Amino acid sequence: MWDKVRRQAFFEISELRKLVAQHAGFLAEAGTAEPDTVHRIAMGATLNSFYGGVENIFKRIAKGIDHKVPSGESWHRDLLMAMAQATADRPPVISQELMEELREFLSFRHIFRAGYVINLKWERMAHLAFACEQTLDQFIAEIQSFFGGTP
């Protein structure tokens, strides 16, 4: 089962790399002027997709290795926290430090999905937009370490 989960995780990583690469040009522009509403919505969608891809990997690990995916009202948060903890079947998937960084993306994802996207505030999302690439690099390094190497 580990091999199947590993293949699925590395496929998701390739998609995350494409996603982050596509928003690099936007970030260069955002460094010079506050984005307009359309660009804030686009960045919000990117950040939402980014965390969705990370969470897809976590769900595959939870289902394929842990044999249980958290449920209930706080399952997204519980899943994230579970990935930073060892179980009888595996070591921690990610570090506590990365979990804390990803928690911010999860919080934003909730805001993005629960609110009106026209009300997105750049000052509340800029730090995530600029941290996305570095967070992805750390995430990939920790996933590679978890699975024992590169794809």
DSSP file (Angstrom, degrees, kcal/mol; ACC not computed):
  #  RESIDUE AA STRUCTURE BP1 BP2  ACC     N-H-->O    O-->H-N    N-H-->O    O-->H-N    TCO  KAPPA ALPHA  PHI   PSI    X-CA   Y-CA   Z-CA
    1    1 A M     >        0   0    0      0, 0.0     4,-2.5     0, 0.0     5,-0.2   0.000 360.0 360.0 360.0 -34.2    0.0    0.0    0.0
    2    2 A W  H  >  +     0   0    0      1,-0.2     4,-2.9     2,-0.2     5,-0.2   0.905 360.0  52.8 -57.2 -42.1    2.9    2.4    0.7
    3    3 A D  H  > S+     0   0    0      2,-0.2     4,-2.5     1,-0.2    -1,-0.2   0.908 110.1  47.2 -62.3 -41.5    4.0    2.3   -2.9
    4    4 A K  H  > S+     0   0    0      2,-0.2     4,-2.3     1,-0.2    -1,-0.2   0.935 114.5  45.9 -64.9 -46.4    0.5    3.2   -4.2
    5    5 A V  H  X S+     0   0    0     -4,-2.5     4,-2.7     1,-0.2    -2,-0.2   0.899 111.9  53.2 -63.3 -40.2    0.2    6.0   -1.7
    6    6 A R  H  X S+     0   0    0     -4,-2.9     4,-2.5    -5,-0.2    -2,-0.2   0.929 109.2  47.9 -60.6 -46.9    3.7    7.2   -2.5
    7    7 A R  H  X S+     0   0    0     -4,-2.5     4,-1.8     1,-0.2    -2,-0.2   0.916 113.4  48.2 -60.7 -43.5    2.9    7.3   -6.3
    8    8 A Q  H  X S+     0   0    0     -4,-2.3     4,-2.2     1,-0.2    -2,-0.2   0.908 111.2  50.7 -63.7 -42.2   -0.3    9.2   -5.6
    9    9 A A  H  X S+     0   0    0     -4,-2.7     4,-2.2     1,-0.2    -2,-0.2   0.913 110.4  48.3 -63.4 -43.2    1.5   11.7   -3.3
   10   10 A F  H  X S+     0   0    0     -4,-2.5     4,-1.8     2,-0.2    -1,-0.2   0.811 108.6  54.3 -71.7 -27.9    4.2   12.4   -5.9
   11   11 A F  H  X S+     0   0    0     -4,-1.8     4,-1.7    -5,-0.2    -1,-0.2   0.941 109.2  48.3 -64.7 -46.3    1.5   12.9   -8.6
   12   12 A E  H  X S+     0   0    0     -4,-2.2     4,-2.5     1,-0.2    -2,-0.2   0.888 108.4  55.0 -60.1 -39.3   -0.1   15.5   -6.3
   13   13 A I  H  X S+     0   0    0     -4,-2.2     4,-2.5     1,-0.2    -1,-0.2   0.901 104.7  52.8 -61.9 -40.5    3.2   17.2   -5.7
   14   14 A S  H  X S+     0   0    0     -4,-1.8     4,-1.7     1,-0.2    -1,-0.2   0.889 110.5  48.1 -63.3 -36.9    3.8   17.5   -9.5
   15   15 A E  H  X S+     0   0    0     -4,-1.7     4,-2.3     2,-0.2    -2,-0.2   0.896 110.2  51.5 -68.5 -40.3    0.4   19.3   -9.7
   16   16 A L  H  X S+     0   0    0     -4,-2.5     4,-2.6     1,-0.2     5,-0.2   0.890 107.1  53.8 -63.1 -39.5    1.2   21.5   -6.8
   17   17 A R  H  X S+     0   0    0     -4,-2.5     4,-2.4     1,-0.2    -1,-0.2   0.921 109.3  48.1 -60.6 -43.7    4.5   22.5   -8.5
   18   18 A K  H  X S+     0   0    0     -4,-1.7     4,-2.1     2,-0.2    -2,-0.2   0.926 111.4  50.9 -62.1 -44.5    2.6   23.5  -11.6
   19   19 A L  H  X S+     0   0    0     -4,-2.3     4,-1.1     1,-0.2    -2,-0.2   0.935 113.0  43.8 -59.1 -49.6    0.1   25.5   -9.5
   20   20 A V  H  < S+     0   0    0     -4,-2.6     4,-0.4     1,-0.2     3,-0.4   0.878 111.7  54.2 -67.6 -37.3    2.8   27.5   -7.7
   21   21 A A  H >< S+     0   0    0     -4,-2.4     3,-1.0    -5,-0.2     4,-0.4   0.877 104.8  55.6 -63.2 -36.7    4.8   28.0  -10.8
   22   22 A Q  H 3< S+     0   0    0     -4,-2.1     4,-0.4     1,-0.2     3,-0.3   0.794 107.1  48.4 -68.6 -27.3    1.8   29.6  -12.5
   23   23 A H  T 3X S+     0   0    0     -4,-1.1     4,-1.9    -3,-0.4    -1,-0.2   0.457  85.1  91.2 -94.1   2.8    1.3   32.1   -9.8
   24   24 A A  H <> S+     0   0    0     -3,-1.0     4,-1.7    -4,-0.4    -1,-0.2   0.896  85.8  51.3 -62.2 -40.9    4.9   33.3   -9.8
   25   25 A G  H  > S+     0   0    0     -4,-0.4     4,-1.7    -3,-0.3    -1,-0.2   0.893 107.8  52.4 -64.2 -39.8    4.3   36.0  -12.3
   26   26 A F  H  > S+     0   0    0     -4,-0.4     4,-2.6     1,-0.2    -1,-0.2   0.903 106.5  53.7 -62.0 -41.0    1.4   37.3  -10.4
   27   27 A L  H  X S+     0   0    0     -4,-1.9     4,-1.3     1,-0.2    -1,-0.2   0.869 103.8  55.6 -64.1 -35.8    3.5   37.6   -7.3
   28   28 A A  H  < S+     0   0    0     -4,-1.7     4,-0.3     1,-0.2     3,-0.2   0.916 111.8  43.8 -62.1 -41.6    6.1   39.6   -9.1
   29   29 A E  H >X S+     0   0    0     -4,-1.7     3,-1.7     1,-0.2     4,-1.2   0.892 109.1  57.2 -68.0 -40.0    3.3   42.1  -10.0
   30   30 A A  H 3< S+     0   0    0     -4,-2.6    -1,-0.2     1,-0.3    -2,-0.2   0.736  95.0  66.8 -66.1 -21.9    1.9   42.0   -6.5
   31   31 A G  T 3< S+     0   0    0     -4,-1.3    -1,-0.3    -3,-0.2    -2,-0.2   0.678 106.7  40.4 -71.6 -15.9    5.2   43.1   -5.1
   32   32 A T  T <4 S+     0   0    0     -3,-1.7     2,-0.3     1,-0.3    -2,-0.2   0.686 126.8   9.3-105.4 -23.1    4.9   46.5   -6.8
   33   33 A A  S  < S-     0   0    0     -4,-1.2    -1,-0.3     3,-0.0     3,-0.1  -0.991  83.0 -93.4-156.1 149.5    1.2   47.3   -6.3
   34   34 A E        -     0   0    0     -2,-0.3    -3,-0.1    -3,-0.1     6,-0.1  -0.458  53.1-110.6 -64.7 132.4   -1.8   46.0   -4.3
   35   35 A P        -     0   0    0      0, 0.0    87,-0.2     0, 0.0    -1,-0.1  -0.276  28.0-119.4 -65.5 148.2   -3.7   43.6   -6.5
   36   36 A D     >  -     0   0    0     -3,-0.1     4,-2.5     1,-0.1     5,-0.2  -0.190  39.5 -87.4 -76.1 178.6   -7.2   44.5   -7.8
   37   37 A T  H  > S+     0   0    0      1,-0.2     4,-2.5     2,-0.2     5,-0.2   0.896 126.7  51.3 -57.9 -45.2  -10.3   42.5   -6.9
   38   38 A V  H  > S+     0   0    0      1,-0.2     4,-2.3     2,-0.2    -1,-0.2   0.916 112.7  45.8 -61.1 -43.9   -9.9   40.1   -9.8
   39   39 A H  H  > S+     0   0    0      2,-0.2     4,-2.6     1,-0.2    -1,-0.2   0.860 111.1  52.7 -69.9 -34.8   -6.3   39.3   -9.0
   40   40 A R  H  X S+     0   0    0     -4,-2.5     4,-2.6     2,-0.2    -2,-0.2   0.911 110.5  48.3 -64.2 -40.9   -7.1   38.9   -5.3
   41   41 A I  H  X S+     0   0    0     -4,-2.5     4,-2.4    -5,-0.2    -2,-0.2   0.921 111.7  49.7 -64.4 -42.6   -9.8   36.4   -6.2
   42   42 A A  H  X S+     0   0    0     -4,-2.3     4,-2.0     2,-0.2    -2,-0.2   0.915 112.7  46.5 -62.1 -43.0   -7.4   34.6   -8.5
   43   43 A M  H  X S+     0   0    0     -4,-2.6     4,-2.8     2,-0.2     5,-0.2   0.897 110.3  53.8 -67.1 -38.6   -4.8   34.4   -5.7
   44   44 A G  H  X S+     0   0    0     -4,-2.6     4,-2.4     1,-0.2    -2,-0.2   0.912 108.9  48.8 -59.5 -42.2   -7.4   33.3   -3.3
   45   45 A A  H  X S+     0   0    0     -4,-2.4     4,-2.6     2,-0.2    -1,-0.2   0.882 110.9  51.1 -64.9 -37.8   -8.4   30.4   -5.6
   46   46 A T  H  X S+     0   0    0     -4,-2.0     4,-2.8     2,-0.2    -2,-0.2   0.935 111.2  46.6 -64.0 -46.5   -4.7   29.5   -6.0
   47   47 A L  H  X S+     0   0    0     -4,-2.8     4,-2.2     2,-0.2     5,-0.2   0.883 112.3  51.3 -64.2 -37.8   -4.2   29.4   -2.2
   48   48 A N  H  X S+     0   0    0     -4,-2.4     4,-2.2    -5,-0.2    -2,-0.2   0.933 112.7  45.1 -62.3 -46.6   -7.4   27.4   -1.8
   49   49 A S  H  X S+     0   0    0     -4,-2.6     4,-2.5     2,-0.2    -2,-0.2   0.880 109.0  57.8 -64.9 -38.2   -6.1   24.9   -4.5
   50   50 A F  H  X S+     0   0    0     -4,-2.8     4,-2.0     1,-0.2    -2,-0.2   0.963 111.0  40.3 -57.5 -53.7   -2.7   24.8   -2.9
   51   51 A Y  H  X S+     0   0    0     -4,-2.2     4,-3.0     1,-0.2    -1,-0.2   0.879 111.6  58.5 -66.3 -34.2   -4.0   23.7    0.5
   52   52 A G  H  X S+     0   0    0     -4,-2.2     4,-2.0    -5,-0.2    -1,-0.2   0.902 106.7  48.0 -58.8 -40.9   -6.5   21.3   -1.3
   53   53 A G  H  X S+     0   0    0     -4,-2.5     4,-1.6     2,-0.2    -1,-0.2   0.903 112.0  48.8 -66.4 -41.8   -3.5   19.6   -3.0
   54   54 A V  H  X S+     0   0    0     -4,-2.0     4,-2.0     1,-0.2     3,-0.2   0.936 112.1  49.2 -60.4 -46.3   -1.7   19.3    0.3
   55   55 A E  H  X S+     0   0    0     -4,-3.0     4,-2.8     1,-0.2    -2,-0.2   0.841 103.3  60.5 -65.7 -32.8   -4.8   17.9    2.0
   56   56 A N  H  X S+     0   0    0     -4,-2.0     4,-2.1     2,-0.2    -1,-0.2   0.914 106.1  48.0 -58.6 -41.8   -5.3   15.4   -0.8
   57   57 A I  H  X S+     0   0    0     -4,-1.6     4,-2.2    -3,-0.2    -2,-0.2   0.931 111.2  50.1 -64.2 -44.9   -1.9   13.9    0.0
   58   58 A F  H  X S+     0   0    0     -4,-2.0     4,-2.8     1,-0.2    -2,-0.2   0.901 109.7  50.8 -60.7 -41.1   -2.8   13.8    3.7
   59   59 A K  H  X S+     0   0    0     -4,-2.8     4,-2.8     2,-0.2     5,-0.3   0.893 109.0  51.3 -64.4 -39.3   -6.1   12.1    2.9
   60   60 A R  H  X S+     0   0    0     -4,-2.1     4,-2.9     2,-0.2     5,-0.3   0.903 112.6  45.8 -64.8 -40.2   -4.3    9.4    0.8
   61   61 A I  H  X>S+     0   0    0     -4,-2.2     4,-2.4     2,-0.2     5,-1.9   0.927 113.6  49.3 -66.7 -44.6   -1.9    8.8    3.7
   62   62 A A  I  <>S+     0   0    0     -4,-2.8     6,-2.3     3,-0.2     5,-0.6   0.919 119.9  37.0 -61.1 -44.3   -4.7    8.6    6.2
   63   63 A K  I  <5S+     0   0    0     -4,-2.8    -2,-0.2     4,-0.2    -1,-0.2   0.937 124.9  36.9 -74.8 -46.9   -6.7    6.2    4.1
   64   64 A G  I  <5S+     0   0    0     -4,-2.9    -3,-0.2    -5,-0.3    -2,-0.2   0.777 133.8  18.0 -82.1 -27.3   -3.9    4.1    2.7
   65   65 A I  I  <5S+     0   0    0     -4,-2.4    -3,-0.2    -5,-0.3    -2,-0.1   0.786 133.2  36.0-111.0 -47.0   -1.5    3.9    5.6
   66   66 A D  I   <S-     0   0    0     -5,-1.9    -3,-0.2     2,-0.1    -4,-0.2   0.711  92.1-140.7 -81.0 -20.2   -3.5    4.8    8.7
   67   67 A H  S   <S+     0   0    0     -5,-0.6     2,-0.3    -6,-0.4    -4,-0.2   0.737  73.1  77.5  63.5  25.2   -6.6    3.2    7.5
   68   68 A K        -     0   0    0     -6,-2.3    -2,-0.1    -9,-0.1    -3,-0.1  -0.886  59.6-158.3-162.7 134.1   -8.8    6.0    8.8
   69   69 A V        -     0   0    0     -2,-0.3   -10,-0.1    -6,-0.1     6,-0.1  -0.939  36.9-108.5-108.5 131.1   -9.6    9.5    7.8
   70   70 A P        -     0   0    0      0, 0.0     2,-0.3     0, 0.0     5,-0.1  -0.172  39.8-169.2 -55.4 152.3  -10.8   11.8   10.5
   71   71 A S        +     0   0    0      3,-0.0     3,-0.3     4,-0.0     2,-0.1  -0.799  34.4  63.8-133.5 177.4  -14.5   12.8   10.3
   72   72 A G  S >  S-     0   0    0     -2,-0.3     3,-1.5     1,-0.2     4,-0.2  -0.381  98.2 -45.5  97.3-178.1  -16.8   15.2   12.0
   73   73 A E  T 3  S+     0   0    0      1,-0.3     3,-0.3    -2,-0.1    -1,-0.2   0.805 136.4  39.4 -61.5 -34.8  -16.9   19.0   12.0
   74   74 A S  T 3> S+     0   0    0     -3,-0.3     4,-2.7     1,-0.2    -1,-0.3   0.007  75.0 124.1-106.5  28.9  -13.2   19.6   12.6
   75   75 A W  H <> S+     0   0    0     -3,-1.5     4,-2.7     1,-0.2     5,-0.2   0.841  70.2  56.4 -62.7 -33.8  -11.9   16.8   10.3
   76   76 A H  H  > S+     0   0    0     -3,-0.3     4,-2.0     2,-0.2    -1,-0.2   0.953 113.4  40.0 -62.1 -47.9   -9.7   19.2    8.2
   77   77 A R  H  > S+     0   0    0      2,-0.2     4,-2.6     1,-0.2    -2,-0.2   0.910 115.2  52.5 -66.0 -43.2   -7.9   20.4   11.3
   78   78 A D  H  X S+     0   0    0     -4,-2.7     4,-2.3     1,-0.2    -2,-0.2   0.886 108.4  51.1 -61.9 -39.2   -7.7   16.9   12.8
   79   79 A L  H  X S+     0   0    0     -4,-2.7     4,-1.6    -5,-0.2    -1,-0.2   0.933 110.4  48.8 -63.6 -45.8   -6.2   15.5    9.6
   80   80 A L  H  X S+     0   0    0     -4,-2.0     4,-0.6     1,-0.2     3,-0.4   0.937 113.3  46.7 -59.0 -47.3   -3.5   18.2    9.6
   81   81 A M  H >< S+     0   0    0     -4,-2.6     3,-1.0     1,-0.2    -1,-0.2   0.873 107.8  57.0 -64.4 -36.9   -2.7   17.6   13.2
   82   82 A A  H >< S+     0   0    0     -4,-2.3     3,-1.5     1,-0.2    -1,-0.2   0.832  98.6  61.0 -63.1 -32.2   -2.6   13.8   12.7
   83   83 A M  H 3< S+     0   0    0     -4,-1.6    10,-2.2    -3,-0.4    11,-2.0   0.708 101.1  53.4 -70.6 -18.3    0.0   14.2   10.0
   84   84 A A  T << S+     0   0    0     -3,-1.0     2,-0.4    -4,-0.6    -1,-0.3   0.369 101.5  76.5 -94.4   4.5    2.4   15.8   12.5
   85   85 A Q  S <  S-     0   0    0     -3,-1.5     8,-0.3    -4,-0.1     2,-0.1  -0.901  79.7-123.2-116.4 143.5    2.0   12.8   14.9
   86   86 A A        -     0   0    0     -2,-0.4     2,-0.2     6,-0.2    -2,-0.1  -0.488  27.2-165.6 -75.1 152.6    3.5    9.3   14.6
   87   87 A T        -     0   0    0      3,-2.9     3,-0.4    -2,-0.1   -21,-0.0  -0.725  40.9 -93.2-125.0-179.2    1.2    6.3   14.6
   88   88 A A  S    S+     0   0    0     -2,-0.2    -2,-0.0     1,-0.2   -22,-0.0   0.768 126.7  42.4 -64.7 -24.4    1.9    2.6   15.2
   89   89 A D  S    S+     0   0    0      1,-0.2    -1,-0.2     2,-0.0    -3,-0.0   0.540 122.4  13.9-102.0  -9.1    2.2    2.3   11.4
   90   90 A R        -     0   0    0     -3,-0.4    -3,-2.9   -24,-0.0    -1,-0.2  -0.997  68.2-110.5-161.0 158.0    4.3    5.3   10.4
   91   91 A P        -     0   0    0      0, 0.0    -6,-0.1     0, 0.0    -2,-0.0  -0.289  66.5 -63.9 -77.3 175.8    6.5    8.2   11.7
   92   92 A P        -     0   0    0      0, 0.0    -8,-0.2     0, 0.0    -6,-0.2  -0.371  41.6-148.1 -58.2 142.4    5.2   11.8   11.5
   93   93 A V  S    S+     0   0    0    -10,-2.2     2,-0.3    -8,-0.3    53,-0.3   0.879  78.4  15.8 -79.3 -40.8    4.6   12.8    7.9
   94   94 A I  S    S-     0   0    0    -11,-2.0    -1,-0.2    -9,-0.1     2,-0.1  -0.873  85.2-101.1-131.4 162.6    5.4   16.5    8.6
   95   95 A S     >  -     0   0    0     -2,-0.3     4,-2.2     1,-0.1     5,-0.1  -0.348  31.4-114.0 -77.5 162.5    7.2   18.5   11.2
   96   96 A Q  H  > S+     0   0    0      2,-0.2     4,-2.1     1,-0.2     5,-0.2   0.887 118.1  56.1 -61.6 -39.0    5.3   20.5   13.9
   97   97 A E  H  > S+     0   0    0      1,-0.2     4,-1.8     2,-0.2    -1,-0.2   0.931 108.9  44.7 -60.3 -47.2    6.8   23.7   12.3
   98   98 A L  H  > S+     0   0    0      1,-0.2     4,-2.9     2,-0.2     5,-0.2   0.876 108.8  57.9 -66.4 -36.4    5.3   22.8    8.9
   99   99 A M  H  X S+     0   0    0     -4,-2.2     4,-1.9     1,-0.2    -1,-0.2   0.921 105.9  49.7 -58.1 -42.8    2.0   21.9   10.5
  100  100 A E  H  X S+     0   0    0     -4,-2.1     4,-1.0     2,-0.2    -1,-0.2   0.899 111.6  48.4 -64.4 -40.1    1.8   25.4   12.0
  101  101 A E  H >X S+     0   0    0     -4,-1.8     4,-1.0     1,-0.2     3,-0.7   0.929 112.6  48.1 -64.0 -44.2    2.6   27.0    8.6
  102  102 A L  H 3X S+     0   0    0     -4,-2.9     4,-2.5     1,-0.2    -1,-0.2   0.795  99.8  67.1 -68.5 -27.6    0.0   24.8    6.9
  103  103 A R  H 3X S+     0   0    0     -4,-1.9     4,-2.4    -5,-0.2    -1,-0.2   0.867  97.6  54.5 -59.9 -35.2   -2.6   25.7    9.6
  104  104 A E  H <X S+     0   0    0     -4,-1.0     4,-2.2    -3,-0.7    -1,-0.2   0.891 108.0  48.4 -65.8 -38.9   -2.5   29.3    8.3
  105  105 A F  H  X S+     0   0    0     -4,-1.0     4,-2.5     2,-0.2    -2,-0.2   0.896 110.8  51.3 -66.9 -39.6   -3.3   28.0    4.7
  106  106 A L  H  X S+     0   0    0     -4,-2.5     4,-1.9     2,-0.2    -2,-0.2   0.915 109.2  50.5 -62.1 -43.3   -6.1   25.9    6.2
  107  107 A S  H  X S+     0   0    0     -4,-2.4     4,-1.9     1,-0.2    -2,-0.2   0.913 111.3  48.3 -61.9 -42.5   -7.5   28.9    8.0
  108  108 A F  H  X S+     0   0    0     -4,-2.2     4,-3.1     1,-0.2     5,-0.2   0.917 106.7  56.9 -63.6 -41.7   -7.4   31.0    4.8
  109  109 A R  H  X S+     0   0    0     -4,-2.5     4,-2.3     1,-0.2    -1,-0.2   0.889 105.8  50.9 -56.8 -39.9   -9.1   28.2    2.9
  110  110 A H  H  X S+     0   0    0     -4,-1.9     4,-2.4     2,-0.2    -1,-0.2   0.928 111.6  47.1 -63.2 -44.8  -12.0   28.3    5.4
  111  111 A I  H  X S+     0   0    0     -4,-1.9     4,-1.8     1,-0.2    -2,-0.2   0.918 112.0  51.1 -61.9 -44.1  -12.3   32.1    4.9
  112  112 A F  H  < S+     0   0    0     -4,-3.1    -1,-0.2     1,-0.2    -2,-0.2   0.901 117.0  38.6 -61.1 -42.8  -12.1   31.7    1.1
  113  113 A R  H  < S+     0   0    0     -4,-2.3    -1,-0.2    -5,-0.2    -2,-0.2   0.798 119.8  44.4 -80.3 -29.4  -14.9   29.1    1.0
  114  114 A A  H  < S+     0   0    0     -4,-2.4    -2,-0.2    -5,-0.2    -1,-0.2   0.680 110.8  51.6 -92.4 -18.1  -17.1   30.6    3.7
  115  115 A G  S  < S-     0   0    0     -4,-1.8     2,-0.6    -5,-0.2     5,-0.0  -0.388  95.1 -82.1-109.6-174.4  -17.1   34.2    2.6
  116  116 A Y    >   -     0   0    0      1,-0.1     3,-2.3    -2,-0.1     4,-0.1  -0.825  32.9-143.5 -90.3 122.9  -17.7   36.3   -0.4
  117  117 A V  G >  S+     0   0    0     -2,-0.6     3,-1.6     1,-0.3    -1,-0.1   0.736  96.5  69.1 -63.3 -21.9  -14.5   36.3   -2.5
  118  118 A I  G 3  S+     0   0    0      1,-0.3    -1,-0.3   -77,-0.0   -77,-0.1   0.691  95.9  57.4 -68.1 -14.9  -15.1   40.0   -3.5
  119  119 A N  G <  S+     0   0    0     -3,-2.3    -1,-0.3     2,-0.1    -2,-0.2   0.306  74.2 132.8 -97.6   8.4  -14.3   40.8    0.1
  120  120 A L    <   -     0   0    0     -3,-1.6     2,-0.5   -83,-0.1   -80,-0.1  -0.385  48.3-144.4 -61.9 133.6  -10.9   39.2    0.2
  121  121 A K    >>  -     0   0    0      1,-0.1     3,-1.2    -2,-0.1     4,-0.8  -0.893   6.0-147.9-104.3 125.5   -8.3   41.6    1.8
  122  122 A W  H >> S+     0   0    0     -2,-0.5     4,-2.8     1,-0.3     3,-1.1   0.878  98.2  59.9 -58.4 -40.0   -4.8   41.5    0.3
  123  123 A E  H 34 S+     0   0    0      1,-0.3     4,-0.3     2,-0.2    -1,-0.3   0.743 105.5  49.6 -63.9 -21.1   -3.3   42.3    3.7
  124  124 A R  H <4 S+     0   0    0     -3,-1.2    -1,-0.3     1,-0.1    -2,-0.2   0.626 123.5  28.9 -89.4 -14.8   -4.8   39.1    5.1
  125  125 A M  H <X S+     0   0    0     -3,-1.1     4,-2.4    -4,-0.8     3,-0.4   0.560  93.7  88.6-120.8 -12.5   -3.6   36.9    2.3
  126  126 A A  H  X S+     0   0    0     -4,-2.8     4,-2.6     1,-0.2     5,-0.3   0.902  87.7  53.3 -57.5 -45.1   -0.3   38.5    1.1
  127  127 A H  H  > S+     0   0    0     -4,-0.3     4,-1.2     1,-0.2    -1,-0.2   0.866 111.5  46.7 -62.6 -34.1    1.9   36.7    3.5
  128  128 A L  H  > S+     0   0    0     -3,-0.4     4,-1.2     2,-0.2    -1,-0.2   0.904 110.6  52.4 -71.1 -41.2    0.5   33.3    2.4
  129  129 A A  H  < S+     0   0    0     -4,-2.4     4,-0.4     1,-0.2     3,-0.3   0.919 114.3  42.2 -59.8 -43.6    0.8   34.2   -1.2
  130  130 A F  H  < S+     0   0    0     -4,-2.6     4,-0.4     1,-0.2    -1,-0.2   0.727 116.7  48.6 -77.6 -20.6    4.5   35.1   -0.8
  131  131 A A  H  X S+     0   0    0     -4,-1.2     4,-2.9    -5,-0.3     5,-0.3   0.557  86.3  91.7 -90.8  -9.8    5.1   32.1    1.5
  132  132 A C  H  X S+     0   0    0     -4,-1.2     4,-2.6    -3,-0.3     5,-0.2   0.897  86.3  45.1 -56.7 -48.3    3.5   29.6   -0.8
  133  133 A E  H  > S+     0   0    0     -4,-0.4     4,-2.4     2,-0.2    -1,-0.2   0.924 116.0  46.0 -64.3 -44.9    6.6   28.6   -2.8
  134  134 A Q  H  > S+     0   0    0     -4,-0.4     4,-2.2     2,-0.2    -1,-0.2   0.895 112.9  50.7 -65.4 -39.5    8.8   28.3    0.3
  135  135 A T  H  X S+     0   0    0     -4,-2.9     4,-2.8     2,-0.2    -2,-0.2   0.909 110.0  50.5 -64.2 -41.5    6.1   26.3    2.1
  136  136 A L  H  X S+     0   0    0     -4,-2.6     4,-3.1    -5,-0.3     5,-0.2   0.924 108.4  52.0 -62.3 -43.6    5.8   24.0   -0.9
  137  137 A D  H  X S+     0   0    0     -4,-2.4     4,-2.2     1,-0.2    -2,-0.2   0.922 112.9  44.9 -58.4 -44.3    9.5   23.4   -1.0
  138  138 A Q  H  X S+     0   0    0     -4,-2.2     4,-2.3     2,-0.2    -1,-0.2   0.909 113.0  51.3 -66.2 -41.6    9.5   22.5    2.7
  139  139 A F  H  X S+     0   0    0     -4,-2.8     4,-2.6     2,-0.2     5,-0.2   0.928 110.5  48.3 -60.5 -46.5    6.4   20.3    2.2
  140  140 A I  H  X S+     0   0    0     -4,-3.1     4,-2.9     1,-0.2     5,-0.2   0.922 110.7  51.3 -61.6 -44.0    8.1   18.5   -0.7
  141  141 A A  H  X S+     0   0    0     -4,-2.2     4,-2.1    -5,-0.2    -1,-0.2   0.908 113.1  45.1 -60.0 -42.0   11.3   17.9    1.3
  142  142 A E  H  X S+     0   0    0     -4,-2.3     4,-2.3     2,-0.2    -1,-0.2   0.869 113.4  49.0 -73.4 -35.4    9.3   16.5    4.2
  143  143 A I  H  X S+     0   0    0     -4,-2.6     4,-2.6     2,-0.2    -2,-0.2   0.910 111.5  50.3 -68.0 -41.4    7.1   14.3    2.0
  144  144 A Q  H  X>S+     0   0    0     -4,-2.9     5,-3.3    -5,-0.2     4,-1.0   0.910 111.8  48.1 -61.6 -41.1   10.2   13.0    0.2
  145  145 A S  H  <5S+     0   0    0     -4,-2.1     3,-0.3    -5,-0.2    -2,-0.2   0.914 110.6  51.8 -63.7 -42.9   11.8   12.2    3.6
  146  146 A F  H  <5S+     0   0    0     -4,-2.3    -2,-0.2   -53,-0.3    -1,-0.2   0.926 117.3  37.7 -59.7 -46.5    8.7   10.5    4.7
  147  147 A F  H  <5S-     0   0    0     -4,-2.6    -1,-0.2     2,-0.2    -2,-0.2   0.514 119.1-107.9 -87.4  -4.5    8.6    8.3    1.7
  148  148 A G  T  <5S-     0   0    0     -4,-1.0    -3,-0.2    -3,-0.3     2,-0.2   0.921  74.6 -18.5  83.6  45.2   12.3    7.8    1.4
  149  149 A G  S   <S-     0   0    0     -5,-3.3    -2,-0.2    -8,-0.1    -1,-0.0  -0.677  88.5 -40.1 127.2-176.3   13.4    9.8   -1.5
  150  150 A T              0   0    0     -2,-0.2  -140,-0.0     1,-0.1    -9,-0.0  -0.396 360.0 360.0 -84.9 163.2   12.4   11.5   -4.7
  151  151 A P              0   0    0      0, 0.0    -1,-0.1     0, 0.0  -141,-0.0   0.515 360.0 360.0 -64.6 360.0    9.9   10.1   -7.2
